[in-house]
């Protein structure tokens, strides 16, 4: 406490000039930030496959954190941007695997993931001997595909032992968060697979996100993501429907938003990602629903939720209705717009001026 008191009383310039003998005092007076934690040797070389809106930002955050990153994407324009930054780019997933201790994939669908893993020149091109000891799939795909790939990986061997790892491991680790969150490194990872591998890989997750939550065995991360996006879709449609109704009854969306955000209707779709153009800055609704999470991707995730509900024998009336609404939005030409566009393009809600 005395040292803290001394630090608060002494200006930084004096702290630097005095010949303090105490290491503790010198440390408290120092203006230099503590050195970043050392990256474990078995995590240093990271391959990243899938450099779309989310993946490119996730890869950038790994680079900023000091990882040696190698990338691949079918879009040469994207890989050229990384190449210009001095980041090694590879022509195939297999080449990425051969250069990496860990490989992360961030892809649009189950079929893309299967192709990257098992297709020609895929990650498993060399058969049952792999260079990476850890493969992390952050795509949103069905749980069964995640489980199948995990089982396949568990029958392989690593080319060189990495720490305690003689057998490669796969984690399904989809994310929650927008492109803005990916840019800021504030994603949430939902992780299924080996808990030991999850703990070992946690520094990677926390270089790209604010939290990583272990969900259970293989496929549970994918299952958690499907459930999260189902709740998100229904929430966004509920907020959009209520705000549109309020406008029709003479209550502005900005007024209703204030009410929602300090009452029982409070939720992320209202408070952090409001769907009404003019109510909130910095969200897709403020830029004609460009960027963000495309409606076609929400439709895809709802398809996964419906199939999962059927397999589990669960009722899914709200899932089914949300699926139909997003299918209609896509068919109406709005598939590339952010999923919050349902407010304008399904409910015919009205824009509001920011200063209302």
VOPAGU-2260 file (C-alpha; in pm, 1 decimal, decimal comma):
REM VOPAGU-2260
SITE   aa  ch    i         X         Y         Z
SITE  UNK   A    0       0,0       0,0       0,0
SITE  UNK   A    1     289,7     237,8      79,5
SITE  UNK   A    2     438,2     180,9    -266,1
SITE  UNK   A    3     107,7     252,0    -433,9
SITE  UNK   A    4      75,6     567,8    -221,7
SITE  UNK   A    5     426,1     676,8    -323,2
SITE  UNK   A    6     350,8     613,6    -689,2
SITE  UNK   A    7      37,0     825,3    -674,5
SITE  UNK   A    8     227,9    1115,5    -518,3
SITE  UNK   A    9     533,4    1118,7    -745,8
SITE  UNK   A   10     512,5    1243,8   -1106,2
SITE  UNK   A   11     641,0     999,9   -1364,4
SITE  UNK   A   12     931,8    1229,9   -1452,4
SITE  UNK   A   13    1052,3    1224,1   -1090,7
SITE  UNK   A   14    1006,0     848,5   -1068,2
SITE  UNK   A   15    1238,1     809,7   -1366,4
SITE  UNK   A   16    1507,3    1038,1   -1222,8
SITE  UNK   A   17    1527,4     910,4    -865,4
SITE  UNK   A   18    1783,2     634,8    -792,7
SITE  UNK   A   19    1533,9     398,0    -632,2
SITE  UNK   A   20    1689,7      76,0    -510,6
SITE  UNK   A   21    1360,7    -100,4    -465,0
SITE  UNK   A   22    1260,4    -313,2    -764,6
SITE  UNK   A   23     897,7    -286,2    -654,3
SITE  UNK   A   24     907,1      94,0    -660,9
SITE  UNK   A   25    1087,1      96,5    -996,8
SITE  UNK   A   26     824,1    -137,5   -1133,3
SITE  UNK   A   27     535,5      79,4   -1013,9
SITE  UNK   A   28     701,9     392,6   -1150,9
SITE  UNK   A   29     773,2     237,5   -1489,4
SITE  UNK   A   30     563,1     359,0   -1781,7
SITE  UNK   A   31     642,6      51,6   -1991,8
SITE  UNK   A   32     364,4    -209,1   -2024,3
SITE  UNK   A   33     442,6    -563,7   -1912,1
SITE  UNK   A   34     576,9    -789,7   -2187,2
SITE  UNK   A   35     313,3   -1000,0   -2365,0
SITE  UNK   A   36     284,2   -1359,5   -2246,8
SITE  UNK   A   37     510,7   -1598,1   -2430,9
SITE  UNK   A   38     339,8   -1805,8   -2698,8
SITE  UNK   A   39     382,5   -2179,9   -2629,2
SITE  UNK   A   40     604,1   -2343,0   -2890,3
SITE  UNK   A   41     330,3   -2588,5   -2991,8
SITE  UNK   A   42     102,2   -2296,9   -3087,7
SITE  UNK   A   43     348,7   -2068,7   -3266,4
SITE  UNK   A   44     280,1   -2173,6   -3628,0
SITE  UNK   A   45     -85,7   -2126,4   -3719,7
SITE  UNK   A   46    -248,0   -2194,6   -4054,3
SITE  UNK   A   47    -571,7   -2009,8   -4132,4
SITE  UNK   A   48    -807,0   -2121,2   -4409,2
SITE  UNK   A   49   -1108,6   -1909,8   -4503,3
SITE  UNK   A   50   -1046,6   -1535,4   -4519,3
SITE  UNK   A   51   -1397,7   -1398,9   -4555,3
SITE  UNK   A   52   -1546,4   -1114,1   -4351,5
SITE  UNK   A   53   -1488,4   -1299,9   -4024,4
SITE  UNK   A   54   -1184,2   -1512,3   -4103,2
SITE  UNK   A   55    -968,8   -1231,2   -4238,9
SITE  UNK   A   56   -1015,5   -1031,6   -3920,5
SITE  UNK   A   57    -952,3   -1331,8   -3697,6
SITE  UNK   A   58    -630,4   -1406,0   -3885,3
SITE  UNK   A   59    -524,9   -1041,8   -3851,9
SITE  UNK   A   60    -567,4   -1058,1   -3475,8
SITE  UNK   A   61    -349,0   -1368,7   -3458,0
SITE  UNK   A   62     -81,0   -1186,8   -3655,2
SITE  UNK   A   63    -101,9    -888,4   -3419,4
SITE  UNK   A   64     -68,2   -1124,3   -3121,9
SITE  UNK   A   65     264,8   -1253,3   -3256,4
SITE  UNK   A   66     170,3   -1588,9   -3407,7
SITE  UNK   A   67     342,2   -1704,0   -3726,8
SITE  UNK   A   68      42,3   -1725,4   -3957,2
SITE  UNK   A   69      12,3   -1893,9   -4297,6
SITE  UNK   A   70    -310,0   -1845,4   -4495,2
SITE  UNK   A   71    -516,0   -1990,5   -4778,8
SITE  UNK   A   72    -838,6   -1888,0   -4948,8
SITE  UNK   A   73    -993,7   -1960,6   -5287,7
SITE  UNK   A   74   -1024,1   -1584,0   -5341,0
SITE  UNK   A   75    -685,0   -1470,2   -5470,0
SITE  UNK   A   76    -771,8   -1103,3   -5412,5
SITE  UNK   A   77    -789,0   -1171,4   -5039,3
SITE  UNK   A   78    -471,4   -1377,8   -5024,4
SITE  UNK   A   79    -288,4   -1108,6   -5222,6
SITE  UNK   A   80    -370,3    -857,9   -4948,4
SITE  UNK   A   81    -212,3   -1086,2   -4688,9
SITE  UNK   A   82      84,5   -1151,2   -4915,1
SITE  UNK   A   83     142,5    -776,8   -4941,5
SITE  UNK   A   84     153,3    -768,6   -4561,9
SITE  UNK   A   85     433,7   -1025,4   -4568,3
SITE  UNK   A   86     213,2   -1316,4   -4460,9
SITE  UNK   A   87     293,9   -1649,7   -4632,5
SITE  UNK   A   88      10,3   -1767,4   -4857,8
SITE  UNK   A   89     -41,1   -2122,7   -4980,2
SITE  UNK   A   90    -225,1   -2257,2   -5283,7
SITE  UNK   A   91    -388,2   -2554,8   -5109,1
SITE  UNK   A   92    -507,7   -2654,3   -4761,3
SITE  UNK   A   93    -251,2   -2936,2   -4761,8
SITE  UNK   A   94      32,4   -2685,8   -4806,1
SITE  UNK   A   95    -104,3   -2490,7   -4510,6
SITE  UNK   A   96    -108,1   -2808,0   -4300,7
SITE  UNK   A   97     252,4   -2886,3   -4390,6
SITE  UNK   A   98     360,1   -2542,3   -4264,8
SITE  UNK   A   99     158,1   -2534,0   -3941,4
SITE  UNK   A  100     134,2   -2679,7   -3593,2
SITE  UNK   A  101    -228,9   -2564,3   -3568,0
SITE  UNK   A  102    -480,2   -2510,5   -3849,4
SITE  UNK   A  103    -795,8   -2300,4   -3810,7
SITE  UNK   A  104   -1076,5   -2311,5   -4066,9
SITE  UNK   A  105   -1354,6   -2052,1   -4102,9
SITE  UNK   A  106   -1576,3   -2159,0   -4393,9
SITE  UNK   A  107   -1934,2   -2101,3   -4514,6
SITE  UNK   A  108   -2087,8   -2449,2   -4486,4
SITE  UNK   A  109   -2047,3   -2817,6   -4400,5
SITE  UNK   A  110   -1966,2   -2905,5   -4761,6
SITE  UNK   A  111   -1683,2   -2650,8   -4770,4
SITE  UNK   A  112   -1540,1   -2788,4   -4446,2
SITE  UNK   A  113   -1555,0   -3148,1   -4570,9
SITE  UNK   A  114   -1382,5   -3047,7   -4893,8
SITE  UNK   A  115   -1103,9   -2858,5   -4714,2
SITE  UNK   A  116   -1041,8   -3155,6   -4485,5
SITE  UNK   A  117   -1089,1   -3454,0   -4714,1
SITE  UNK   A  118   -1094,1   -3319,8   -5072,6
SITE  UNK   A  119    -810,7   -3319,3   -5323,5
SITE  UNK   A  120    -509,7   -3147,2   -5164,9
SITE  UNK   A  121    -711,2   -3116,4   -4843,1
SITE  UNK   A  122    -572,9   -3114,7   -4490,3
SITE  UNK   A  123    -579,8   -3496,1   -4482,1
SITE  UNK   A  124    -416,3   -3537,7   -4823,3
SITE  UNK   A  125    -114,1   -3713,4   -4669,6
SITE  UNK   A  126    -330,0   -3984,0   -4515,4
SITE  UNK   A  127    -298,8   -4073,9   -4149,0
SITE  UNK   A  128      19,0   -3878,9   -4073,9
SITE  UNK   A  129     -34,2   -3506,7   -4010,3
SITE  UNK   A  130     200,1   -3218,4   -3939,9
SITE  UNK   A  131     -55,2   -3021,5   -3727,5
SITE  UNK   A  132    -134,7   -3159,2   -3383,6
SITE  UNK   A  133    -449,4   -2945,8   -3357,6
SITE  UNK   A  134    -721,8   -2861,9   -3609,3
SITE  UNK   A  135    -985,1   -2605,0   -3511,3
SITE  UNK   A  136   -1298,2   -2553,6   -3718,3
SITE  UNK   A  137   -1474,5   -2225,0   -3642,3
SITE  UNK   A  138   -1732,2   -2266,9   -3919,9
SITE  UNK   A  139   -2100,8   -2298,0   -3835,9
SITE  UNK   A  140   -2187,3   -2650,7   -3949,1
SITE  UNK   A  141   -2402,7   -2941,2   -3838,3
SITE  UNK   A  142   -2288,6   -3131,9   -3526,5
SITE  UNK   A  143   -2273,5   -3468,2   -3704,7
SITE  UNK   A  144   -2016,6   -3344,2   -3956,0
SITE  UNK   A  145   -1809,2   -3208,9   -3666,7
SITE  UNK   A  146   -1825,5   -3544,5   -3489,7
SITE  UNK   A  147   -1737,8   -3739,1   -3804,5
SITE  UNK   A  148   -1431,6   -3526,4   -3876,6
SITE  UNK   A  149   -1317,2   -3549,6   -3514,8
SITE  UNK   A  150   -1338,5   -3928,7   -3531,7
SITE  UNK   A  151   -1135,8   -3931,4   -3853,7
SITE  UNK   A  152    -866,2   -3708,2   -3704,1
SITE  UNK   A  153    -842,2   -3923,7   -3392,5
SITE  UNK   A  154    -727,6   -4217,0   -3610,0
SITE  UNK   A  155    -428,3   -4019,1   -3740,5
SITE  UNK   A  156     -80,9   -3958,6   -3598,8
SITE  UNK   A  157     130,2   -3645,8   -3578,9
SITE  UNK   A  158     445,8   -3634,3   -3787,2
SITE  UNK   A  159     646,4   -3493,7   -3495,9
SITE  UNK   A  160     539,9   -3505,0   -3133,7
SITE  UNK   A  161     433,6   -3164,8   -2999,2
SITE  UNK   A  162     460,8   -3154,1   -2621,9
SITE  UNK   A  163     236,7   -3433,4   -2497,4
SITE  UNK   A  164      51,5   -3463,3   -2827,7
SITE  UNK   A  165     116,2   -3780,1   -3028,0
SITE  UNK   A  166    -232,7   -3802,2   -3178,8
SITE  UNK   A  167    -385,2   -3501,2   -3356,4
SITE  UNK   A  168    -701,0   -3348,7   -3214,3
SITE  UNK   A  169    -988,3   -3156,4   -3370,4
SITE  UNK   A  170   -1200,6   -2896,1   -3192,5
SITE  UNK   A  171   -1525,8   -2753,2   -3325,1
SITE  UNK   A  172   -1516,6   -2388,4   -3217,3
SITE  UNK   A  173   -1775,9   -2169,0   -3391,3
SITE  UNK   A  174   -1805,3   -1807,8   -3283,5
SITE  UNK   A  175   -2067,6   -1561,4   -3171,7
SITE  UNK   A  176   -2018,8   -1199,1   -3266,6
SITE  UNK   A  177   -2043,6    -976,0   -3569,1
SITE  UNK   A  178   -1778,2    -860,7   -3812,5
SITE  UNK   A  179   -1729,1    -568,1   -3573,2
SITE  UNK   A  180   -1652,9    -813,7   -3292,1
SITE  UNK   A  181   -1414,3   -1007,7   -3515,3
SITE  UNK   A  182   -1233,8    -681,5   -3594,6
SITE  UNK   A  183   -1213,9    -587,9   -3226,6
SITE  UNK   A  184   -1110,5    -935,4   -3112,4
SITE  UNK   A  185   -1417,2    -967,7   -2890,9
SITE  UNK   A  186   -1572,3   -1287,5   -3027,0
SITE  UNK   A  187   -1707,4   -1567,3   -2808,9
SITE  UNK   A  188   -1592,9   -1919,5   -2895,2
SITE  UNK   A  189   -1813,9   -2221,8   -2825,4
SITE  UNK   A  190   -1582,0   -2522,3   -2815,7
SITE  UNK   A  191   -1647,4   -2893,0   -2843,2
SITE  UNK   A  192   -1392,3   -3175,2   -2829,6
SITE  UNK   A  193   -1109,0   -3270,0   -2596,2
SITE  UNK   A  194   -1109,1   -3050,6   -2284,7
SITE  UNK   A  195    -732,0   -3091,6   -2257,9
SITE  UNK   A  196    -689,3   -2959,1   -2612,3
SITE  UNK   A  197    -932,3   -2675,1   -2537,2
SITE  UNK   A  198    -722,4   -2563,5   -2240,0
SITE  UNK   A  199    -401,5   -2586,8   -2443,2
SITE  UNK   A  200    -555,1   -2380,9   -2725,5
SITE  UNK   A  201    -710,3   -2114,8   -2503,4
SITE  UNK   A  202    -437,1   -1855,1   -2576,6
SITE  UNK   A  203    -531,2   -1880,8   -2944,9
SITE  UNK   A  204    -899,3   -1824,5   -2873,9
SITE  UNK   A  205    -830,3   -1528,7   -2646,2
SITE  UNK   A  206    -613,2   -1367,4   -2913,5
SITE  UNK   A  207    -923,0   -1354,5   -3133,7
SITE  UNK   A  208   -1201,6   -1320,6   -2878,6
SITE  UNK   A  209   -1304,2   -1208,7   -2533,6
SITE  UNK   A  210   -1414,4   -1552,4   -2412,3
SITE  UNK   A  211   -1400,0   -1922,6   -2492,3
SITE  UNK   A  212   -1653,2   -2158,8   -2337,8
SITE  UNK   A  213   -1605,0   -2533,9   -2325,2
SITE  UNK   A  214   -1929,1   -2709,9   -2423,8
SITE  UNK   A  215   -1839,3   -3080,7   -2403,4
SITE  UNK   A  216   -1741,3   -3354,4   -2644,9
SITE  UNK   A  217   -1704,4   -3340,2   -3021,6
SITE  UNK   A  218   -1993,4   -3163,4   -3194,7
SITE  UNK   A  219   -2119,7   -2975,9   -2888,3
SITE  UNK   A  220   -1960,3   -2649,3   -2998,1
SITE  UNK   A  221   -2146,8   -2674,9   -3328,3
SITE  UNK   A  222   -2468,0   -2759,9   -3143,1
SITE  UNK   A  223   -2429,3   -2460,6   -2911,2
SITE  UNK   A  224   -2377,5   -2229,8   -3209,0
SITE  UNK   A  225   -2694,8   -2355,0   -3380,4
SITE  UNK   A  226   -2893,5   -2294,5   -3061,4
SITE  UNK   A  227   -2742,2   -1949,4   -3015,8
SITE  UNK   A  228   -2827,9   -1841,2   -3370,0
SITE  UNK   A  229   -3178,3   -1983,8   -3343,6
SITE  UNK   A  230   -3237,7   -1765,4   -3035,8
SITE  UNK   A  231   -3078,2   -1468,9   -3214,1
SITE  UNK   A  232   -3299,1   -1504,3   -3523,2
SITE  UNK   A  233   -3619,2   -1528,5   -3319,6
SITE  UNK   A  234   -3509,3   -1236,9   -3100,3
SITE  UNK   A  235   -3433,1   -1014,4   -3399,7
SITE  UNK   A  236   -3767,9   -1095,7   -3561,7
SITE  UNK   A  237   -3952,4   -1032,4   -3234,6
SITE  UNK   A  238   -3783,9    -694,3   -3185,7
SITE  UNK   A  239   -3841,8    -598,9   -3550,4
SITE  UNK   A  240   -4208,1    -698,6   -3533,0
SITE  UNK   A  241   -4264,2    -504,2   -3211,1
SITE  UNK   A  242   -4086,3    -191,2   -3336,9
SITE  UNK   A  243   -4278,3    -199,1   -3664,0
SITE  UNK   A  244   -4606,8    -242,3   -3476,4
SITE  UNK   A  245   -4515,6      47,7   -3248,2
SITE  UNK   A  246   -4454,8     275,4   -3546,2
SITE  UNK   A  247   -4796,6     179,7   -3686,0
SITE  UNK   A  248   -4955,8     265,0   -3348,5
SITE  UNK   A  249   -4787,6     604,4   -3329,2
SITE  UNK   A  250   -4487,6     527,0   -3104,7
SITE  UNK   A  251   -4146,0     592,1   -3257,5
SITE  UNK   A  252   -3892,4     310,2   -3274,2
SITE  UNK   A  253   -3638,7     524,7   -3087,4
SITE  UNK   A  254   -3883,8     570,4   -2799,2
SITE  UNK   A  255   -3969,0     201,8   -2791,1
SITE  UNK   A  256   -3598,9     113,7   -2803,1
SITE  UNK   A  257   -3538,9     326,8   -2491,3
SITE  UNK   A  258   -3824,7     143,8   -2319,8
SITE  UNK   A  259   -3705,1    -201,6   -2428,4
SITE  UNK   A  260   -3348,6    -133,5   -2316,5
SITE  UNK   A  261   -3446,3     -48,3   -1959,8
SITE  UNK   A  262   -3729,8    -296,8   -1917,7
SITE  UNK   A  263   -3819,2    -661,9   -1959,4
SITE  UNK   A  264   -3779,9    -654,8   -2340,0
SITE  UNK   A  265   -3408,2    -574,0   -2310,7
SITE  UNK   A  266   -3197,5    -788,5   -2545,2
SITE  UNK   A  267   -2894,3    -770,5   -2775,2
SITE  UNK   A  268   -3107,2    -723,4   -3087,3
SITE  UNK   A  269   -3248,8    -403,7   -2941,3
SITE  UNK   A  270   -2962,4    -267,0   -2732,4
SITE  UNK   A  271   -2656,9    -350,7   -2943,1
SITE  UNK   A  272   -2776,9    -429,3   -3296,2
SITE  UNK   A  273   -3094,2    -231,3   -3342,3
SITE  UNK   A  274   -3265,3    -308,2   -3676,1
SITE  UNK   A  275   -3420,8      35,8   -3734,4
SITE  UNK   A  276   -3223,0     267,7   -3964,4
SITE  UNK   A  277   -3153,7     589,6   -3776,8
SITE  UNK   A  278   -3187,4     461,8   -3421,4
SITE  UNK   A  279   -2829,5     345,5   -3361,8
SITE  UNK   A  280   -2497,7     434,1   -3521,8
SITE  UNK   A  281   -2230,3     182,9   -3620,0
SITE  UNK   A  282   -2464,3    -109,9   -3689,9
SITE  UNK   A  283   -2569,9    -253,2   -4028,5
SITE  UNK   A  284   -2911,6     -84,5   -4019,0
SITE  UNK   A  285   -2730,6     251,1   -4020,9
SITE  UNK   A  286   -2559,5     167,3   -4351,2
SITE  UNK   A  287   -2845,9      20,3   -4552,8
SITE  UNK   A  288   -2789,2    -323,5   -4393,5
SITE  UNK   A  289   -2452,1    -365,7   -4562,3
SITE  UNK   A  290   -2186,6    -572,5   -4385,2
SITE  UNK   A  291   -2270,8    -768,5   -4075,3
SITE  UNK   A  292   -2426,3   -1116,3   -4085,5
SITE  UNK   A  293   -2590,7   -1191,2   -4420,3
SITE  UNK   A  294   -2951,5   -1308,4   -4429,9
SITE  UNK   A  295   -2847,1   -1606,6   -4641,8
SITE  UNK   A  296   -2617,0   -1720,3   -4360,2
SITE  UNK   A  297   -2893,5   -1686,1   -4103,2
SITE  UNK   A  298   -3119,7   -1888,2   -4335,7
SITE  UNK   A  299   -2848,8   -2155,0   -4355,6
SITE  UNK   A  300   -2815,6   -2168,1   -3976,8
SITE  UNK   A  301   -3191,7   -2198,2   -3934,9
SITE  UNK   A  302   -3189,5   -2487,7   -4181,3
SITE  UNK   A  303   -2931,4   -2655,0   -3958,0
SITE  UNK   A  304   -3150,6   -2587,6   -3653,7
SITE  UNK   A  305   -3456,1   -2740,4   -3821,2
SITE  UNK   A  306   -3264,0   -3052,8   -3922,2
SITE  UNK   A  307   -3115,7   -3085,0   -3573,4
SITE  UNK   A  308   -3459,3   -3046,9   -3413,9
SITE  UNK   A  309   -3600,6   -3316,0   -3641,2
SITE  UNK   A  310   -3320,0   -3555,1   -3553,0
SITE  UNK   A  311   -3364,9   -3486,1   -3181,3
SITE  UNK   A  312   -3742,8   -3524,3   -3199,1
SITE  UNK   A  313   -3801,8   -3170,9   -3067,4
SITE  UNK   A  314   -4080,3   -2927,3   -3152,3
SITE  UNK   A  315   -3963,8   -2628,7   -3357,0
SITE  UNK   A  316   -4254,5   -2394,9   -3445,5
SITE  UNK   A  317   -4057,8   -2070,6   -3395,6
SITE  UNK   A  318   -3756,4   -2213,1   -3577,4
SITE  UNK   A  319   -3977,9   -2310,9   -3867,9
SITE  UNK   A  320   -4142,0   -1967,2   -3887,2
SITE  UNK   A  321   -3806,8   -1785,8   -3868,7
SITE  UNK   A  322   -3670,9   -2017,7   -4137,0
SITE  UNK   A  323   -3960,9   -1928,2   -4366,4
SITE  UNK   A  324   -3916,0   -1552,5   -4311,2
SITE  UNK   A  325   -3545,4   -1561,8   -4393,1
SITE  UNK   A  326   -3607,9   -1785,5   -4692,3
SITE  UNK   A  327   -3856,3   -1526,5   -4818,4
SITE  UNK   A  328   -3604,9   -1244,4   -4763,0
SITE  UNK   A  329   -3343,2   -1431,6   -4963,7
SITE  UNK   A  330   -3583,9   -1505,9   -5245,3
SITE  UNK   A  331   -3672,7   -1136,3   -5249,7
SITE  UNK   A  332   -3314,8   -1040,3   -5332,0
SITE  UNK   A  333   -3197,7    -950,1   -4981,8
SITE  UNK   A  334   -2974,3   -1251,3   -4918,7
SITE  UNK   A  335   -2657,1   -1039,6   -4893,6
SITE  UNK   A  336   -2806,5    -781,7   -4655,9
SITE  UNK   A  337   -2762,1    -812,7   -4281,1
SITE  UNK   A  338   -3022,7   -1031,8   -4114,7
SITE  UNK   A  339   -3163,8    -729,5   -3929,3
SITE  UNK   A  340   -3303,1    -613,1   -4265,5
SITE  UNK   A  341   -3618,2    -811,7   -4180,4
SITE  UNK   A  342   -3740,8    -492,3   -4011,9
SITE  UNK   A  343   -3752,8    -303,9   -4342,1
SITE  UNK   A  344   -3791,1    -577,9   -4602,8
SITE  UNK   A  345   -4031,4    -815,0   -4426,1
SITE  UNK   A  346   -4219,7    -592,7   -4178,9
SITE  UNK   A  347   -4199,5    -274,3   -4392,9
SITE  UNK   A  348   -4076,1     -75,4   -4093,3
SITE  UNK   A  349   -3978,2     288,9   -4142,0
SITE  UNK   A  350   -3645,4     466,0   -4102,6
SITE  UNK   A  351   -3609,5     726,0   -3827,8
SITE  UNK   A  352   -3375,3    1027,3   -3802,6
SITE  UNK   A  353   -3083,0     980,4   -3564,8
SITE  UNK   A  354   -3165,7    1292,1   -3364,8
SITE  UNK   A  355   -3527,0    1196,8   -3300,6
